Amino acid sequence: MSANSFTPIRNTQLPGKFRQIRLELAREPDHPEGDAHVAYVIVAPLDADGKIDAVLWKAHREACRVARLRPEGQDNLGHLVHHAGGSWAFKYDVTGNADEEIGYHFSDEKFVFGEYVSITEDGRQHAFRVVSVTPL
């Protein structure tokens, strides 16, 4: 499988805890109103508190995906990855050594409507707001 190809997954093959999560850029100096076009769409299992379920992630890691949406270019497709020590990241080059985007304290974050999460992109941390969490 190439770095940018994905095996199709049927939603009906995944546990009911899987959700599609949309994050949009929150207010920051360069975007005083935020920006709905700078976004991530994540497919991941969430527990009853809205936190990423690491046990289900491990059992279905191929299904845990991310789309990085930017208005100025092509969307990047990748995977949600879990590292030793509990940190989470987005990896777009699954077979290579490309840099990852790190989710700041994702293991403690609740992915529920209105909450904020931080993601480090190119060495800069940005706040994103959870704008939707929907069952698959």
Backbone as numpy.savetxt, mean C-alpha at the origin, in Angstrom:
# Nx Ny Nz CAx CAy CAz Cx Cy Cz
8.60 -15.20 -14.11 7.75 -14.02 -14.11 8.64 -12.79 -14.11
8.34 -11.81 -14.96 9.14 -10.59 -14.99 8.79 -9.70 -13.81
9.63 -8.69 -13.60 9.46 -7.81 -12.44 8.12 -7.08 -12.46
7.55 -6.86 -13.63 6.33 -6.08 -13.71 5.11 -6.91 -14.11
5.22 -8.24 -14.10 4.05 -9.06 -14.42 3.48 -9.66 -13.15
2.20 -9.90 -13.19 1.51 -10.41 -12.02 0.61 -11.56 -12.42
0.56 -12.57 -11.57 -0.37 -13.66 -11.77 -1.77 -13.15 -11.43
-2.75 -13.34 -12.30 -4.10 -12.91 -11.96 -4.61 -13.63 -10.71
-5.35 -12.90 -9.90 -5.90 -13.46 -8.67 -7.40 -13.17 -8.65
-8.17 -14.20 -8.36 -9.61 -14.02 -8.25 -9.94 -13.60 -6.81
-10.72 -12.54 -6.70 -11.11 -12.06 -5.37 -11.78 -13.15 -4.55
-12.50 -14.05 -5.21 -13.22 -15.09 -4.49 -12.28 -16.12 -3.87
-11.01 -16.11 -4.26 -10.03 -17.04 -3.70 -9.36 -16.48 -2.46
-9.67 -15.26 -2.10 -9.03 -14.60 -0.96 -9.95 -14.58 0.26
-9.37 -14.62 1.46 -10.19 -14.52 2.67 -10.97 -13.20 2.71
-12.06 -13.21 3.42 -12.94 -12.05 3.51 -12.32 -10.82 4.14
-11.17 -10.95 4.78 -10.52 -9.80 5.42 -9.74 -8.93 4.44
-9.66 -9.35 3.17 -8.93 -8.55 2.19 -9.73 -7.30 1.84
-9.00 -6.18 1.73 -9.61 -4.89 1.41 -8.82 -4.18 0.34
-9.51 -3.30 -0.37 -8.84 -2.35 -1.26 -8.81 -1.03 -0.51
-7.62 -0.49 -0.32 -7.40 0.71 0.48 -6.86 1.81 -0.44
-7.49 2.96 -0.44 -6.99 4.09 -1.24 -6.45 5.16 -0.30
-5.20 5.55 -0.56 -4.54 6.62 0.17 -4.31 7.78 -0.78
-4.61 9.00 -0.34 -4.35 10.19 -1.16 -3.48 11.16 -0.38
-2.62 11.87 -1.12 -1.69 12.80 -0.50 -2.44 13.82 0.35
-2.01 13.98 1.59 -2.61 14.95 2.50 -1.95 16.31 2.26
-2.41 17.31 2.99 -1.84 18.65 2.85 -0.37 18.65 3.22
0.43 19.36 2.43 1.84 19.58 2.71 2.23 20.86 1.98
3.41 21.43 2.26 3.76 22.74 1.67 3.58 22.82 0.15
3.96 21.80 -0.59 3.83 21.84 -2.05 2.41 21.56 -2.53
1.57 21.06 -1.64 0.18 20.72 -1.97 -0.72 21.16 -0.80
-0.99 22.46 -0.67 -1.74 22.95 0.50 -3.15 22.38 0.64
-3.71 21.86 -0.44 -5.04 21.24 -0.39 -4.95 19.72 -0.48
-3.72 19.18 -0.45 -3.55 17.76 -0.70 -3.64 17.52 -2.19
-3.66 16.27 -2.61 -3.76 15.97 -4.04 -4.32 14.56 -4.22
-5.55 14.48 -4.71 -6.21 13.18 -4.92 -5.57 12.39 -6.04
-4.77 13.04 -6.89 -4.13 12.35 -8.01 -2.80 11.72 -7.62
-2.28 12.09 -6.46 -1.06 11.47 -5.92 -1.56 10.48 -4.88
-1.58 9.21 -5.28 -2.30 8.24 -4.45 -1.67 6.85 -4.54
-2.10 6.02 -3.63 -1.78 4.60 -3.63 -3.08 3.83 -3.49
-3.16 2.70 -4.17 -4.25 1.75 -3.97 -3.58 0.45 -3.53
-3.96 -0.02 -2.35 -3.34 -1.20 -1.75 -4.40 -2.29 -1.61
-4.02 -3.51 -1.90 -4.86 -4.67 -1.63 -4.15 -5.45 -0.54
-4.80 -5.56 0.62 -4.17 -6.22 1.78 -5.25 -6.70 2.75
-4.91 -7.70 3.57 -5.86 -8.15 4.60 -5.75 -7.25 5.83
-6.89 -6.91 6.39 -6.92 -6.09 7.61 -7.61 -6.87 8.72
-7.11 -6.67 9.94 -7.75 -7.32 11.09 -8.94 -6.48 11.55
-9.57 -6.88 12.64 -10.77 -6.20 13.13 -10.50 -4.75 13.53
-9.24 -4.40 13.85 -8.89 -3.03 14.22 -8.47 -2.19 13.02
-8.44 -2.78 11.82 -8.03 -2.04 10.64 -6.53 -2.05 10.40
-5.80 -2.90 11.11 -4.35 -3.03 10.93 -4.06 -4.15 9.93
-2.91 -4.05 9.25 -2.53 -5.10 8.31 -2.35 -6.41 9.07
-2.98 -7.46 8.59 -2.91 -8.78 9.21 -1.70 -9.52 8.65
-0.61 -9.58 9.42 0.65 -10.17 8.96 0.52 -11.67 8.70
-0.31 -12.36 9.45 -0.47 -13.80 9.25 -1.14 -14.08 7.90
-2.22 -13.35 7.61 -2.87 -13.53 6.31 -1.99 -13.02 5.17
-1.24 -11.94 5.41 -0.31 -11.47 4.39 0.66 -12.60 4.02
1.21 -13.27 5.03 2.19 -14.33 4.78 1.57 -15.46 3.95
0.33 -15.81 4.24 -0.34 -16.90 3.54 -0.75 -16.51 2.11
-0.88 -15.20 1.85 -1.38 -14.73 0.55 -0.54 -13.56 0.04
0.77 -13.61 0.23 1.62 -12.46 -0.10 1.56 -12.05 -1.57
1.38 -12.99 -2.48 1.29 -12.65 -3.91 0.08 -11.76 -4.19
-0.95 -11.88 -3.38 -2.17 -11.09 -3.58 -2.08 -9.69 -2.97
-1.08 -9.45 -2.15 -0.94 -8.16 -1.45 -0.18 -7.20 -2.36
-0.93 -6.36 -3.02 -0.37 -5.53 -4.08 -0.59 -4.05 -3.83
0.15 -3.26 -4.61 0.03 -1.81 -4.51 0.13 -1.22 -5.91
-0.65 -0.17 -6.12 -0.53 0.65 -7.33 -0.17 2.05 -6.87
0.92 2.57 -7.40 1.37 3.94 -7.09 0.88 4.83 -8.22
-0.05 5.72 -7.93 -0.70 6.55 -8.93 -0.13 7.96 -8.90
0.34 8.43 -10.05 0.88 9.78 -10.16 0.37 10.39 -11.47
-0.02 11.68 -11.43 -0.60 12.29 -12.64 0.43 12.49 -13.76
1.69 12.58 -13.44 2.70 12.91 -14.45 3.31 11.71 -15.15
2.92 10.51 -14.80 3.55 9.36 -15.44 2.73 8.10 -15.32
3.35 7.02 -15.76 2.70 5.72 -15.71 2.60 5.23 -14.27
1.51 4.54 -13.96 1.35 3.98 -12.62 2.39 2.88 -12.40
2.89 2.78 -11.18 3.80 1.70 -10.81 3.00 0.64 -10.07
3.20 -0.62 -10.45 2.53 -1.72 -9.79 3.57 -2.52 -9.02
3.23 -2.91 -7.80 4.18 -3.65 -6.98 3.48 -4.48 -5.92
4.26 -4.85 -4.93 3.77 -5.70 -3.85 3.99 -5.03 -2.49
3.13 -5.35 -1.56 3.31 -4.99 -0.17 4.23 -6.05 0.43
5.36 -5.64 0.97 6.31 -6.60 1.53 6.49 -6.33 3.03
6.81 -7.39 3.75 6.99 -7.33 5.20 8.41 -7.73 5.52
9.08 -6.94 6.35 10.47 -7.19 6.69 10.60 -7.66 8.13
11.72 -8.30 8.43 12.03 -8.70 9.81 11.93 -7.46 10.69
11.40 -7.63 11.86 11.22 -6.51 12.77 9.86 -5.85 12.63
9.09 -6.25 11.62 7.72 -5.77 11.50 7.48 -4.62 10.55
8.50 -4.10 9.87 8.26 -2.97 8.98 7.64 -3.43 7.66
6.93 -2.52 7.02 6.25 -2.79 5.75 6.78 -1.84 4.70
6.77 -2.28 3.44 7.24 -1.44 2.34 6.51 -1.82 1.06
6.63 -0.94 0.06 6.13 -1.21 -1.28 7.34 -1.51 -2.16
7.31 -2.63 -2.83 8.42 -3.02 -3.70 7.87 -3.17 -5.12
8.43 -2.39 -6.04 7.95 -2.39 -7.41 8.77 -3.31 -8.31
10.02 -3.52 -7.98 10.90 -4.41 -8.75 11.09 -5.66 -7.91
10.14 -6.58 -8.00 10.09 -7.74 -7.12 11.33 -8.63 -7.27
11.88 -8.70 -8.46 13.01 -9.60 -8.69 14.36 -8.91 -8.56
14.38 -7.60 -8.39 15.65 -6.87 -8.35 15.91 -6.21 -7.03
16.82 -5.27 -7.05 17.24 -4.57 -5.83 16.85 -3.10 -5.83
15.81 -2.74 -6.54 15.38 -1.34 -6.59 14.95 -0.89 -5.19
15.06 0.42 -4.97 14.64 0.99 -3.69 13.16 0.72 -3.43
12.83 0.65 -2.17 11.45 0.45 -1.75 10.91 1.75 -1.17
9.61 1.87 -1.13 8.97 2.96 -0.41 8.51 2.38 0.92
8.93 3.02 1.98 8.72 2.48 3.33 7.47 3.11 3.95
6.62 2.24 4.51 5.48 2.69 5.28 5.93 2.94 6.71
5.79 4.16 7.18 6.25 4.54 8.52 5.29 3.98 9.56
5.77 3.03 10.35 5.00 2.40 11.43 3.69 1.77 10.93
3.71 1.21 9.71 2.51 0.58 9.17 2.00 -0.53 10.09
2.88 -1.19 10.82 2.41 -2.28 11.69 1.51 -1.76 12.81
1.63 -0.47 13.13 0.81 0.14 14.18 -0.36 0.96 13.63
-0.33 1.22 12.33 -1.34 2.10 11.74 -2.67 1.38 11.52
-3.74 2.15 11.64 -5.08 1.65 11.34 -5.49 2.21 9.98
-5.82 1.31 9.08 -6.25 1.70 7.75 -7.77 1.79 7.74
-8.26 2.89 8.33 -9.68 3.16 8.39 -9.91 4.57 7.83
-11.10 4.79 7.28 -11.42 6.06 6.66 -11.05 7.24 7.57
-10.35 8.22 6.98 -10.01 9.45 7.69 -8.68 9.43 8.42
-8.11 8.26 8.64 -6.81 8.17 9.32 -5.69 8.62 8.37
-4.55 8.96 8.96 -3.38 9.37 8.19 -2.26 8.35 8.38
-1.53 8.10 7.31 -0.36 7.23 7.36 0.78 7.95 6.64
2.01 7.59 6.97 3.17 8.22 6.35 3.93 7.21 5.51
4.41 7.68 4.36 5.18 6.85 3.43 6.42 7.63 3.03
7.57 6.97 3.06 8.82 7.59 2.65 9.07 7.28 1.18
9.12 8.33 0.38 9.40 8.22 -1.06 10.65 9.02 -1.36
11.62 8.42 -1.99 12.84 9.11 -2.39 13.46 9.89 -1.23
13.46 9.30 -0.06 14.08 9.92 1.11 13.25 10.98 1.81
12.05 11.27 1.32 11.16 12.26 1.94 9.90 11.59 2.44
9.51 11.95 3.64 8.29 11.39 4.21 7.10 12.27 3.84
6.01 11.60 3.43 4.77 12.28 3.06 3.61 11.67 3.81
2.66 12.52 4.17 1.44 12.04 4.83 0.37 11.78 3.79
-0.32 10.65 3.96 -1.43 10.27 3.09 -2.64 10.00 3.97
-3.81 10.35 3.44 -5.06 10.13 4.17 -5.76 8.92 3.57
-6.31 8.08 4.44 -7.10 6.94 3.99 -8.45 7.48 3.56
-8.75 7.37 2.26 -10.02 7.92 1.74 -11.05 6.84 1.47
-10.61 5.57 1.38 -11.60 4.50 1.24 -10.97 3.17 1.64
-11.80 2.32 2.21 -11.44 0.95 2.55 -12.67 0.11 2.18
-12.52 -0.73 1.14 -13.67 -1.48 0.65 -13.35 -2.96 0.55
-14.33 -3.81 0.84 -14.12 -5.25 0.64 -13.89 -5.55 -0.83
-13.16 -6.62 -1.10 -12.95 -7.01 -2.51 -14.19 -7.70 -3.04
